Amino acid sequence: MGWNPHITVATLVRQENSFLLVAEWEDDDLALNQPAGHLDENGRGGSE
């Protein structure tokens, strides 16, 4: 059994004085996050 890394990639997108954020609702709570995703074993973005 080898090492199986879990890789998350994220970015910071700025235009003038604004930043791109992802709004996610869970129950009644709003979370503002950076655009991000997971990298699969073939180097492509996953669908999680």
N, C-alpha and C positions, 0 to 999 in steps of 0.2 A: 504494500500500500504506500503510495507516494504522497507528497505534499500537494494538497488541493487548495490553492489560494481562492479567496473570495474578494473580487476586485470591484470597488465602486469608483465611478468617475463622476466628477462634478465640474461645473464651470461657473465663472463669474462674467456676466455680460453687462457691459456698461455702455450707455449712449448718452452723451452729454452729462447731465447730473442725475440720470435715472439708472436703476438696475433692474434686470429682469428677475422676477421671482415667480415661483410656482405656488399657487394657493391650493391647499388640500384641506378638505373638511373631514373630520372623523368625529362622529356623533355631532355634538354642537360646538366643537372646538375647531378654530381656524389655525392652521400652521402655514407659515410662509417659509419656503425653502429655496435653495439654489437648484437650478436645473441639474439633475443627476440621473444616473442609471447604473446598471450592473453589466460587467463584461463577461461574456460566456467563454467557454474553452476554445472557441474558434476565433476569438477576437472581435466578435460582433455583440451589439447590445442585446440584452435579454428582454423578455416580455413581462417581467415581474412588475 
